[in-house]
Structure formats: structure tokens, C-alpha cells
């Protein structure tokens, strides 16, 4: 059972409906998108991404979870945009449930060619929103040039640099709480 505390906001279906305006166009786009994540990210790419996550997590308590999704499921796409989907996955995958509230979700949606970065409450003061937006924009440019692996690896590296700066001097040896392997959906 998940408890809702004053510092933890659980994402439920009604809250997700508040995020995005219903869109038939978005639903059609995602409904007819051909699943392609395995084509864009093969086993070797997934291994390279996992190694990049492992390297980016060295020296601090920050945890990075990469989720790559081909499209938003048809049941959700009418009411949910990529940001709403990222919030849902942030909760479902348990990125919020790290010991030091130091989780970062890197969500890539291939259908929309969008990138979302969600950070947990423990690192909200790590930097400004502009830094996170710049990481997303750089990744989107690489994705548009069909450099998918490069986009994710570089994005993970940049997130790792932000976490290194924020947690400088606060190294604690803890076990890896989130999988380094990217979660591939669709």
C-alpha cells in the first residue's frame, strides 16, 4: 500500500487528466505509431546506455532511471501528454522511492520526439529549470538527427554532471537503488 504524505504526491488518473487538454489528434498519432523502440535501441545500445548510467551515478547518491517509450498507450493518449506520461512512470517505476529522494527520470517518447526529465524532491534545488531544459533540447536535436544512442548517452552524462555538482562533497556509499538498464516500452 502506498501512503500519501505531505512530501509525496501520488499521481492518479484524475490528476493526470488535469495535466493535458484532451486531444484526438494526439490519440490518433500515438494509436497509429508503429512500435519501434527495439529498432532504435538494440541490445548493444541498451548496454551502452546502462554503462553510461552507471558512470553518471558514480560519486554521489543520485539515481538515474531511463525510460524509452515508442508511444503513449492508446488508453492514455487522449488525456495524457508526454509530461503526464512521464509523471505516471515516475510513480510507477518508483523513482520517487530512493533513500535520499535523489531520483531522476529521463523519459524519451519516440512518437512525439520529446524528452522529459523529472527530478525528485531531494534535488529540486540542484539547479534551475533552464539547465534541465537545455539537456532536453540538446537530446531532442540529436533525436531529430536520428542519433538516438548518442542523445541518451550524452543526456545521461549531463544529468550526472548536474548531480555531481549538487552532491559535491557528500559521497555516501549506498547500493544502486534503481536499475541502470533502460526500461524499453513498446
GROMACS elastic network, one bead per residue, 0.5 to 0.9 nm:
[ bonds ]
;  ai    aj funct       b0    kb
    2    10     6  0.83483   500
    3     8     6  0.84117   500
    3    10     6  0.83648   500
    4     7     6  0.80488   500
    4     8     6  0.58597   500
    4     9     6  0.63703   500
    4    10     6  0.63461   500
    5     8     6  0.51537   500
    5     9     6  0.72041   500
    5    10     6  0.88687   500
    6     9     6  0.73686   500
    7   121     6  0.77643   500
    8    96     6  0.80679   500
    8   121     6  0.84242   500
   10    15     6  0.89325   500
   10    88     6  0.89125   500
   10    91     6  0.68566   500
   11    14     6  0.83324   500
   11    15     6  0.61754   500
   11    16     6  0.68691   500
   11    87     6  0.69548   500
   11    88     6  0.60654   500
   11    90     6  0.88028   500
   11    91     6  0.65642   500
   11    92     6  0.88863   500
   12    15     6  0.53809   500
   12    16     6  0.63095   500
   12    17     6  0.88522   500
   12    88     6  0.77156   500
   13    16     6  0.50257   500
   13    17     6  0.62965   500
   13    18     6  0.89257   500
   13    88     6  0.86741   500
   14    17     6  0.51210   500
   14    18     6  0.66836   500
   15    18     6  0.52433   500
   15    19     6  0.69066   500
   15    84     6  0.88863   500
   16    19     6  0.53903   500
   16    20     6  0.74614   500
   16    79     6  0.75419   500
   16    80     6  0.65680   500
   16    84     6  0.57552   500
   16    85     6  0.79901   500
   16    87     6  0.81550   500
   16    88     6  0.76203   500
   17    20     6  0.62560   500
   17    21     6  0.77088   500
   17    22     6  0.80487   500
   17    79     6  0.55710   500
   17    80     6  0.66020   500
   17    84     6  0.82572   500
   18    21     6  0.75682   500
   18    79     6  0.84075   500
   18    80     6  0.88815   500
   18    84     6  0.89785   500
   19    79     6  0.81494   500
   19    80     6  0.71539   500
   19    81     6  0.77297   500
   19    83     6  0.79833   500
   19    84     6  0.61071   500
   20    23     6  0.83413   500
   20    78     6  0.89105   500
   20    79     6  0.60228   500
   20    80     6  0.56412   500
   20    81     6  0.58662   500
   20    83     6  0.85112   500
   20    84     6  0.71849   500
   21    78     6  0.83755   500
   21    79     6  0.63413   500
   21    80     6  0.77719   500
   21    81     6  0.83333   500
   22    26     6  0.84016   500
   22    27     6  0.87445   500
   22    77     6  0.84440   500
   22    78     6  0.53208   500
   22    80     6  0.73612   500
   22    81     6  0.89162   500
   23    26     6  0.52953   500
   23    27     6  0.63252   500
   23    28     6  0.87465   500
   23    77     6  0.78888   500
   23    78     6  0.52196   500
   23    79     6  0.66417   500
   23    80     6  0.84796   500
   23    81     6  0.89498   500
   24    28     6  0.61189   500
   24    29     6  0.85327   500
   24    77     6  0.84752   500
   24    78     6  0.59158   500
   24    79     6  0.88830   500
   25    28     6  0.52204   500
   25    29     6  0.61496   500
   25    30     6  0.87080   500
   25    78     6  0.81879   500
   26    29     6  0.50909   500
   26    30     6  0.62143   500
   26    31     6  0.83880   500
   26    77     6  0.63698   500
   26    78     6  0.63941   500
   26    79     6  0.88250   500
   26    80     6  0.87321   500
   26    81     6  0.79277   500
   27    30     6  0.53430   500
   27    31     6  0.58453   500
   27    32     6  0.85803   500
   27    72     6  0.84204   500
   27    73     6  0.87633   500
   27    74     6  0.63567   500
   27    75     6  0.86390   500
   27    76     6  0.81045   500
   27    79     6  0.82483   500
   27    80     6  0.88885   500
   28    32     6  0.60826   500
   28    33     6  0.83766   500
   28    74     6  0.82907   500
   28    77     6  0.83657   500
   28    78     6  0.83881   500
   29    32     6  0.56264   500
   29    33     6  0.61222   500
   29    71     6  0.86810   500
   29    77     6  0.88508   500
   29   111     6  0.76873   500
   29   112     6  0.85768   500
   30    33     6  0.51218   500
   30    34     6  0.85437   500
   30    70     6  0.86072   500
   30    71     6  0.53841   500
   30    72     6  0.59912   500
   30    73     6  0.71451   500
   30    74     6  0.66126   500
   30    77     6  0.67013   500
   30   111     6  0.66392   500
   30   112     6  0.83451   500
   31    34     6  0.84368   500
   31    71     6  0.78945   500
   31    72     6  0.81215   500
   31    73     6  0.73382   500
   31    74     6  0.54061   500
   31    77     6  0.79555   500
   33    36     6  0.85209   500
   33    70     6  0.78392   500
   33    71     6  0.67762   500
   33   111     6  0.65613   500
   34    70     6  0.79367   500
   34    71     6  0.84321   500
   34   111     6  0.86800   500
   34   186     6  0.89299   500
   35    38     6  0.80524   500
   35    39     6  0.85893   500
   35    69     6  0.89231   500
   35    70     6  0.56960   500
   35    71     6  0.73819   500
   35   111     6  0.89679   500
   35   185     6  0.89504   500
   35   186     6  0.54418   500
   36    39     6  0.51388   500
   36    40     6  0.63542   500
   36    41     6  0.85565   500
   36    69     6  0.89521   500
   36    70     6  0.60458   500
   36   110     6  0.81707   500
   36   186     6  0.70532   500
   37    40     6  0.51149   500
   37    41     6  0.57687   500
   37    42     6  0.81262   500
   37    68     6  0.73234   500
   37    69     6  0.67667   500
   37    70     6  0.54789   500
   37   110     6  0.76192   500
   37   184     6  0.68419   500
   37   185     6  0.72629   500
   37   186     6  0.62470   500
   38    41     6  0.50542   500
   38    42     6  0.54314   500
   38    43     6  0.81879   500
   38   184     6  0.79087   500
   38   186     6  0.81214   500
   39    42     6  0.62685   500
   40    45     6  0.85336   500
   40   146     6  0.87129   500
   40   148     6  0.67645   500
   40   149     6  0.80943   500
   41    44     6  0.77915   500
   41    45     6  0.53654   500
   41    46     6  0.62466   500
   41    68     6  0.89434   500
   41   148     6  0.75014   500
   41   149     6  0.70493   500
   41   184     6  0.85259   500
   42    45     6  0.52569   500
   42    46     6  0.62576   500
   42    47     6  0.87326   500
   43    46     6  0.50579   500
   43    47     6  0.62069   500
   43    48     6  0.86967   500
   44    47     6  0.50750   500
   44    48     6  0.62492   500
   44    49     6  0.86503   500
   45    48     6  0.50825   500
   45    49     6  0.61551   500
   45    50     6  0.85734   500
   45   148     6  0.89913   500
   45   149     6  0.61404   500
   46    49     6  0.50739   500
   46    50     6  0.61293   500
   46    51     6  0.86525   500
   46   149     6  0.83727   500
   46   181     6  0.67413   500
   46   182     6  0.64244   500
   46   184     6  0.89319   500
   47    50     6  0.50319   500
   47    51     6  0.62396   500
   47    52     6  0.86381   500
   47   181     6  0.71231   500
   47   182     6  0.85895   500
   48    51     6  0.51184   500
   48    52     6  0.62149   500
   48    53     6  0.87219   500
   48   149     6  0.81248   500
   48   153     6  0.76382   500
   49    53     6  0.62245   500
   49    54     6  0.86185   500
   49    66     6  0.85193   500
   49   149     6  0.73824   500
   49   152     6  0.69379   500
   49   153     6  0.57084   500
   49   156     6  0.81066   500
   49   180     6  0.79695   500
   49   181     6  0.71175   500
   49   182     6  0.69615   500
   50    53     6  0.51161   500
   50    54     6  0.62077   500
   50    55     6  0.86695   500
   50    66     6  0.87859   500
   50   153     6  0.89256   500
   50   179     6  0.83698   500
   50   182     6  0.64535   500
   51    55     6  0.61567   500
   51    56     6  0.85337   500
   51   153     6  0.89696   500
   51   180     6  0.73723   500
   51   181     6  0.82188   500
   52    55     6  0.51171   500
   52    56     6  0.60273   500
   52    57     6  0.86082   500
   52   152     6  0.88650   500
   52   153     6  0.59344   500
   52   154     6  0.84451   500
   52   156     6  0.65931   500
   52   157     6  0.67703   500
   52   180     6  0.84218   500
   53    56     6  0.50191   500
   53    57     6  0.61488   500
   53    58     6  0.88204   500
   53    63     6  0.85596   500
   53    64     6  0.65495   500
   53    65     6  0.79232   500
   53    66     6  0.82964   500
   53   153     6  0.79666   500
   53   156     6  0.61720   500
   53   157     6  0.75701   500
   53   160     6  0.80099   500
   53   180     6  0.56185   500
   53   181     6  0.79518   500
   53   182     6  0.88389   500
   54    57     6  0.53356   500
   54    58     6  0.66365   500
   54    64     6  0.87268   500
   54   176     6  0.89379   500
   54   180     6  0.60855   500
   55    58     6  0.54195   500
   55    59     6  0.89948   500
   55   157     6  0.80413   500
   55   160     6  0.80610   500
   56    59     6  0.84411   500
   56    62     6  0.88729   500
   56    63     6  0.88303   500
   56    64     6  0.81206   500
   56   156     6  0.66429   500
   56   157     6  0.56473   500
   56   158     6  0.82396   500
   56   159     6  0.74001   500
   56   161     6  0.72921   500
   56   163     6  0.83980   500
   56   164     6  0.83945   500
   57    60     6  0.63190   500
   57    61     6  0.72487   500
   57    62     6  0.61403   500
   57    63     6  0.62244   500
   57    64     6  0.71225   500
   57   160     6  0.62151   500
   57   163     6  0.81142   500
   57   164     6  0.84072   500
   57   176     6  0.87061   500
   58    61     6  0.81509   500
   58    62     6  0.86202   500
   58   160     6  0.83080   500
   58   164     6  0.84904   500
   59    62     6  0.87826   500
   59   164     6  0.71445   500
   59   167     6  0.84238   500
   59   168     6  0.83748   500
   59   170     6  0.85394   500
   59   171     6  0.58249   500
   59   172     6  0.78738   500
   59   173     6  0.82868   500
   60    63     6  0.86004   500
   60   163     6  0.71598   500
   60   164     6  0.63898   500
   60   166     6  0.89076   500
   60   167     6  0.58934   500
   60   168     6  0.74983   500
   60   169     6  0.85370   500
   60   170     6  0.68052   500
   60   171     6  0.50122   500
   60   172     6  0.66450   500
   60   173     6  0.80583   500
   61    99     6  0.88074   500
   61   100     6  0.71696   500
   61   102     6  0.66959   500
   61   103     6  0.88554   500
   61   163     6  0.83851   500
   61   167     6  0.74496   500
   61   170     6  0.81484   500
   61   171     6  0.67921   500
   61   172     6  0.64903   500
   61   173     6  0.77094   500
   61   174     6  0.71538   500
   61   176     6  0.88158   500
   62    98     6  0.88310   500
   62   100     6  0.80395   500
   62   101     6  0.83427   500
   62   103     6  0.59742   500
   62   104     6  0.74887   500
   62   123     6  0.84736   500
   62   160     6  0.80993   500
   62   163     6  0.62108   500
   62   164     6  0.83845   500
   62   167     6  0.79835   500
   63    95     6  0.80198   500
   63    98     6  0.77270   500
   63   101     6  0.89687   500
   63   102     6  0.60072   500
   63   104     6  0.60463   500
   63   105     6  0.85741   500
   63   163     6  0.89700   500
   63   176     6  0.75429   500
   63   177     6  0.71141   500
   63   178     6  0.64541   500
   63   179     6  0.88878   500
   63   180     6  0.87809   500
   64    95     6  0.81411   500
   64   102     6  0.85700   500
   64   103     6  0.59142   500
   64   105     6  0.60270   500
   64   106     6  0.72376   500
   64   156     6  0.77527   500
   64   159     6  0.81321   500
   64   160     6  0.82204   500
   64   178     6  0.71511   500
   64   179     6  0.83378   500
   64   180     6  0.73777   500
   65    90     6  0.89852   500
   65    93     6  0.86161   500
   65    95     6  0.70697   500
   65   103     6  0.74919   500
   65   104     6  0.62020   500
   65   106     6  0.61385   500
   65   107     6  0.83853   500
   65   178     6  0.64520   500
   65   179     6  0.68180   500
   65   180     6  0.66312   500
   65   181     6  0.79602   500
   65   182     6  0.68100   500
   65   183     6  0.79812   500
   66   104     6  0.84936   500
   66   105     6  0.60273   500
   66   107     6  0.60817   500
   66   108     6  0.79831   500
   66   152     6  0.84300   500
   66   156     6  0.83237   500
   66   179     6  0.88744   500
   66   180     6  0.77588   500
   66   181     6  0.75276   500
   66   183     6  0.62370   500
   66   184     6  0.85917   500
   67    86     6  0.87134   500
   67    89     6  0.82475   500
   67   105     6  0.73182   500
   67   106     6  0.61790   500
   67   108     6  0.63524   500
   67   109     6  0.86183   500
   67   182     6  0.56576   500
   67   184     6  0.60696   500
   67   185     6  0.75304   500
   68   106     6  0.82573   500
   68   107     6  0.59164   500
   68   109     6  0.62037   500
   68   110     6  0.75771   500
   68   182     6  0.70432   500
   68   183     6  0.61407   500
   68   185     6  0.61838   500
   68   186     6  0.85536   500
   69    72     6  0.73103   500
   69   107     6  0.76406   500
   69   108     6  0.61380   500
   69   109     6  0.50151   500
   69   110     6  0.63229   500
   69   111     6  0.82402   500
   69   183     6  0.81709   500
   69   184     6  0.59408   500
   69   186     6  0.58892   500
   70   108     6  0.82771   500
   70   109     6  0.57597   500
   70   111     6  0.57649   500
   70   112     6  0.87622   500
   70   184     6  0.82390   500
   70   185     6  0.64279   500
   70   186     6  0.51641   500
   71    74     6  0.84568   500
   71    77     6  0.85128   500
   71   109     6  0.61524   500
   71   110     6  0.64563   500
   71   111     6  0.52472   500
   71   112     6  0.76639   500
   71   185     6  0.81662   500
   71   186     6  0.68562   500
   72    75     6  0.82793   500
   72    76     6  0.65454   500
   72    77     6  0.54640   500
   72    80     6  0.79595   500
   72    81     6  0.79999   500
   72    82     6  0.75872   500
   72    85     6  0.72071   500
   72   109     6  0.77752   500
   72   111     6  0.81499   500
   72   186     6  0.88109   500
   73    76     6  0.55043   500
   73    77     6  0.59757   500
   73   186     6  0.86997   500
   74    77     6  0.51403   500
   74    78     6  0.72409   500
   75    78     6  0.72588   500
   75    79     6  0.87022   500
   76    79     6  0.59135   500
   76    80     6  0.55871   500
   76    81     6  0.85705   500
   76    85     6  0.81931   500
   77    81     6  0.66876   500
   77    82     6  0.88734   500
   77    85     6  0.87057   500
   78    81     6  0.81299   500
   79    84     6  0.87696   500
   80    83     6  0.78094   500
   80    84     6  0.54537   500
   80    85     6  0.62169   500
   81    84     6  0.52960   500
   81    85     6  0.61855   500
   81    86     6  0.86242   500
   82    86     6  0.60085   500
   82    87     6  0.85781   500
   82   107     6  0.84767   500
   82   108     6  0.85683   500
   82   109     6  0.69664   500
   82   112     6  0.79238   500
   82   114     6  0.71950   500
   82   115     6  0.80093   500
   82   116     6  0.73196   500
   83    86     6  0.50385   500
   83    87     6  0.62549   500
   83    88     6  0.86703   500
   83   107     6  0.88797   500
   83   115     6  0.87071   500
   83   116     6  0.63793   500
   83   117     6  0.88310   500
   83   118     6  0.88452   500
   84    87     6  0.50860   500
   84    88     6  0.62641   500
   84    89     6  0.87334   500
   85    88     6  0.50175   500
   85    89     6  0.62240   500
   85    90     6  0.84979   500
   85   107     6  0.88652   500
   86    89     6  0.51068   500
   86    90     6  0.59610   500
   86    91     6  0.87003   500
   86   105     6  0.78236   500
   86   106     6  0.84047   500
   86   107     6  0.61035   500
   86   108     6  0.87013   500
   86   116     6  0.67015   500
   86   117     6  0.80229   500
   86   118     6  0.74020   500
   87    91     6  0.64983   500
   87    92     6  0.87200   500
   87   105     6  0.89965   500
   87   118     6  0.73656   500
   88    91     6  0.53867   500
   88    92     6  0.61825   500
   88    93     6  0.85743   500
   89    93     6  0.56198   500
   89    94     6  0.80060   500
   89    95     6  0.83932   500
   89   105     6  0.84618   500
   89   107     6  0.85712   500
   90    93     6  0.56601   500
   90    94     6  0.61751   500
   90    95     6  0.53841   500
   90    96     6  0.67369   500
   90   104     6  0.85244   500
   90   105     6  0.63536   500
   90   107     6  0.89969   500
   90   118     6  0.73757   500
   90   119     6  0.89049   500
   91    94     6  0.52200   500
   91    95     6  0.65120   500
   91    96     6  0.65002   500
   91    97     6  0.84957   500
   92    95     6  0.79761   500
   93    96     6  0.83807   500
   93    97     6  0.89618   500
   93   178     6  0.88460   500
   94    97     6  0.51825   500
   94    98     6  0.77448   500
   94   103     6  0.87683   500
   94   178     6  0.82423   500
   95    98     6  0.65521   500
   95   101     6  0.83621   500
   95   102     6  0.83154   500
   95   103     6  0.51571   500
   95   104     6  0.66954   500
   95   105     6  0.66494   500
   95   119     6  0.85530   500
   95   120     6  0.75272   500
   95   177     6  0.89886   500
   95   178     6  0.73160   500
   96    99     6  0.89974   500
   96   101     6  0.61318   500
   96   102     6  0.76509   500
   96   103     6  0.59585   500
   96   104     6  0.82995   500
   96   119     6  0.82835   500
   96   120     6  0.57491   500
   96   121     6  0.80717   500
   97   100     6  0.84489   500
   97   101     6  0.65199   500
   97   102     6  0.86292   500
   97   103     6  0.76748   500
   97   120     6  0.88498   500
   97   177     6  0.87758   500
   98   101     6  0.50289   500
   98   102     6  0.62464   500
   98   103     6  0.62675   500
   98   120     6  0.89117   500
   98   177     6  0.64453   500
   98   178     6  0.79712   500
   99   102     6  0.75082   500
   99   177     6  0.81722   500
  100   103     6  0.81915   500
  100   122     6  0.64371   500
  101   119     6  0.88983   500
  101   120     6  0.56606   500
  101   121     6  0.60577   500
  101   123     6  0.73280   500
  102   119     6  0.74163   500
  102   120     6  0.56741   500
  102   121     6  0.72774   500
  102   122     6  0.52123   500
  102   123     6  0.58256   500
  102   163     6  0.89634   500
  103   118     6  0.83681   500
  103   119     6  0.60202   500
  103   120     6  0.53036   500
  103   121     6  0.85109   500
  103   122     6  0.80262   500
  103   123     6  0.80583   500
  103   178     6  0.83729   500
  104   117     6  0.68992   500
  104   118     6  0.57242   500
  104   120     6  0.63279   500
  104   123     6  0.87683   500
  104   159     6  0.83264   500
  105   116     6  0.78372   500
  105   117     6  0.55614   500
  105   118     6  0.50816   500
  105   119     6  0.64126   500
  105   120     6  0.85649   500
  106   115     6  0.72403   500
  106   116     6  0.60640   500
  106   118     6  0.68003   500
  106   119     6  0.89049   500
  106   152     6  0.86694   500
  106   155     6  0.83295   500
  106   156     6  0.78750   500
  106   159     6  0.89624   500
  107   114     6  0.82643   500
  107   115     6  0.56410   500
  107   116     6  0.50729   500
  107   117     6  0.62448   500
  107   118     6  0.81236   500
  108   112     6  0.88822   500
  108   113     6  0.72910   500
  108   114     6  0.59628   500
  108   116     6  0.65541   500
  108   117     6  0.88626   500
  108   152     6  0.85313   500
  109   112     6  0.57920   500
  109   113     6  0.56212   500
  109   114     6  0.53506   500
  109   115     6  0.64060   500
  109   116     6  0.84515   500
  110   114     6  0.68720   500
  110   115     6  0.87739   500
  110   143     6  0.84607   500
  111   114     6  0.79694   500
  112   115     6  0.88366   500
  113   140     6  0.66327   500
  113   143     6  0.69039   500
  113   144     6  0.72487   500
  114   136     6  0.80387   500
  114   137     6  0.88513   500
  114   139     6  0.87663   500
  114   140     6  0.64068   500
  114   143     6  0.87636   500
  115   136     6  0.55616   500
  115   137     6  0.79076   500
  115   139     6  0.72556   500
  115   140     6  0.66425   500
  116   132     6  0.89002   500
  116   133     6  0.86312   500
  116   136     6  0.67081   500
  117   132     6  0.69018   500
  117   133     6  0.82887   500
  117   135     6  0.87042   500
  117   136     6  0.73189   500
  119   122     6  0.81368   500
  119   123     6  0.66445   500
  119   124     6  0.66218   500
  120   123     6  0.59596   500
  120   124     6  0.65453   500
  121   124     6  0.51695   500
  121   125     6  0.83624   500
  122   125     6  0.78100   500
  122   126     6  0.86378   500
  123   126     6  0.51101   500
  123   127     6  0.83170   500
  123   163     6  0.82966   500
  123   166     6  0.78370   500
  124   127     6  0.73447   500
  124   128     6  0.85919   500
  125   128     6  0.74446   500
  125   166     6  0.83893   500
  126   162     6  0.72258   500
  126   163     6  0.73137   500
  126   165     6  0.80094   500
  126   166     6  0.52725   500
  126   167     6  0.84329   500
  127   130     6  0.82216   500
  127   131     6  0.67785   500
  127   132     6  0.81377   500
  127   162     6  0.75571   500
  127   166     6  0.78189   500
  128   131     6  0.57351   500
  128   132     6  0.72618   500
  129   132     6  0.52854   500
  129   133     6  0.61682   500
  129   134     6  0.86457   500
  130   134     6  0.60399   500
  130   135     6  0.86612   500
  131   134     6  0.51310   500
  131   135     6  0.64330   500
  131   136     6  0.88067   500
  131   162     6  0.85475   500
  132   135     6  0.51907   500
  132   136     6  0.63689   500
  132   137     6  0.87490   500
  132   159     6  0.81135   500
  133   136     6  0.50437   500
  133   137     6  0.61156   500
  133   138     6  0.86103   500
  134   137     6  0.50664   500
  134   138     6  0.61119   500
  134   139     6  0.85437   500
  135   138     6  0.52791   500
  135   139     6  0.62685   500
  135   140     6  0.86934   500
  135   154     6  0.87283   500
  135   155     6  0.60905   500
  135   158     6  0.68291   500
  135   159     6  0.77155   500
  136   139     6  0.51471   500
  136   140     6  0.61385   500
  136   141     6  0.87349   500
  136   155     6  0.74544   500
  137   140     6  0.50176   500
  137   141     6  0.62660   500
  137   142     6  0.87921   500
  138   141     6  0.52711   500
  138   142     6  0.65596   500
  138   143     6  0.88079   500
  138   151     6  0.76058   500
  138   154     6  0.87299   500
  138   155     6  0.77829   500
  139   142     6  0.52026   500
  139   143     6  0.61898   500
  139   144     6  0.86647   500
  139   148     6  0.84899   500
  139   150     6  0.83411   500
  139   152     6  0.68263   500
  139   154     6  0.75320   500
  139   155     6  0.61504   500
  140   144     6  0.60950   500
  140   145     6  0.86103   500
  140   151     6  0.74041   500
  141   144     6  0.51703   500
  141   145     6  0.64170   500
  141   146     6  0.88020   500
  141   147     6  0.87733   500
  141   151     6  0.80868   500
  142   145     6  0.50520   500
  142   146     6  0.63514   500
  142   147     6  0.51677   500
  142   148     6  0.66482   500
  142   149     6  0.89211   500
  142   150     6  0.70911   500
  142   151     6  0.52234   500
  142   152     6  0.88656   500
  143   147     6  0.53649   500
  143   148     6  0.51823   500
  143   149     6  0.85803   500
  143   150     6  0.84229   500
  143   151     6  0.61479   500
  143   152     6  0.87656   500
  144   147     6  0.74669   500
  144   148     6  0.84935   500
  145   148     6  0.81788   500
  146   149     6  0.87995   500
  146   151     6  0.88685   500
  147   150     6  0.54585   500
  147   151     6  0.61179   500
  147   152     6  0.89144   500
  148   151     6  0.51269   500
  148   152     6  0.64511   500
  148   153     6  0.86935   500
  149   152     6  0.53347   500
  149   153     6  0.60756   500
  149   154     6  0.84333   500
  150   153     6  0.52093   500
  150   154     6  0.58817   500
  150   155     6  0.82624   500
  151   154     6  0.54129   500
  151   155     6  0.59873   500
  151   156     6  0.85872   500
  152   155     6  0.50109   500
  152   156     6  0.60495   500
  152   157     6  0.84967   500
  153   156     6  0.52160   500
  153   157     6  0.61929   500
  153   158     6  0.87311   500
  154   158     6  0.61999   500
  154   159     6  0.86495   500
  155   158     6  0.51420   500
  155   159     6  0.62255   500
  155   160     6  0.85575   500
  156   159     6  0.50954   500
  156   160     6  0.61244   500
  156   161     6  0.87229   500
  157   161     6  0.63413   500
  157   162     6  0.88672   500
  158   161     6  0.50421   500
  158   162     6  0.64413   500
  158   163     6  0.87387   500
  159   162     6  0.51606   500
  159   163     6  0.62927   500
  159   164     6  0.86049   500
  160   163     6  0.50662   500
  160   164     6  0.60351   500
  160   165     6  0.86744   500
  161   165     6  0.62702   500
  161   166     6  0.86492   500
  162   165     6  0.52668   500
  162   166     6  0.62544   500
  162   167     6  0.86288   500
  163   166     6  0.50597   500
  163   167     6  0.59125   500
  163   168     6  0.81200   500
  164   167     6  0.53435   500
  164   168     6  0.56189   500
  164   169     6  0.89778   500
  165   168     6  0.52173   500
  165   169     6  0.89918   500
  166   169     6  0.89288   500
  166   170     6  0.88589   500
  167   170     6  0.53216   500
  167   171     6  0.71314   500
  168   171     6  0.73270   500
  174   177     6  0.82262   500
  176   179     6  0.72043   500
  176   180     6  0.82725   500
  178   181     6  0.88154   500
  179   182     6  0.75274   500
  179   183     6  0.87056   500
